[in-house]
Amino acid sequence: MESTNQEPKFGFNTFAETWNGRLAMLGFVIGLATEFITGQGILSQIGLF
């Protein structure tokens, strides 16, 4: 009998964590670029500071 190593369909799995990391890095770079272009921090842009 063969043993299959299936990852869960939800929760913390390799596929989800890989995409979460990639999107977090993309969001961070976009945030830095926006601050550089506008000359304002994120809190200033949304009106909190």
C-alpha positions in Angstrom: 0.0 0.0 0.0 1.4 3.4 -1.0 1.5 6.3 1.4 0.4 9.6 -0.1 1.5 12.8 1.5 -1.3 15.2 0.7 -1.3 18.7 2.1 -4.5 20.1 3.7 -6.8 22.1 1.4 -7.0 25.0 3.9 -5.0 26.6 6.6 -1.2 26.9 6.9 0.2 25.0 3.9 3.2 25.6 1.6 1.2 27.0 -1.3 -0.7 29.5 0.8 2.3 30.7 2.7 4.4 31.1 -0.4 1.7 33.4 -2.0 1.2 35.2 1.3 4.9 36.1 1.4 5.0 37.1 -2.2 2.0 39.4 -1.9 3.3 40.9 1.3 6.6 41.8 -0.4 4.7 43.3 -3.3 2.6 45.4 -1.0 5.7 46.6 0.9 7.4 47.7 -2.3 4.3 49.4 -3.5 3.9 51.2 -0.2 7.5 52.4 -0.3 7.1 53.6 -3.9 3.9 55.5 -3.1 5.7 57.2 -0.2 8.6 58.2 -2.4 6.3 59.5 -5.2 4.0 61.5 -3.0 6.5 62.6 -0.3 4.0 61.7 2.4 3.9 58.7 4.8 1.0 56.2 4.7 -0.6 57.8 7.8 -0.6 61.2 6.1 -2.1 59.8 2.9 -5.1 58.4 4.7 -5.5 61.5 6.9 -4.6 60.1 10.3 -1.5 62.1 11.0 
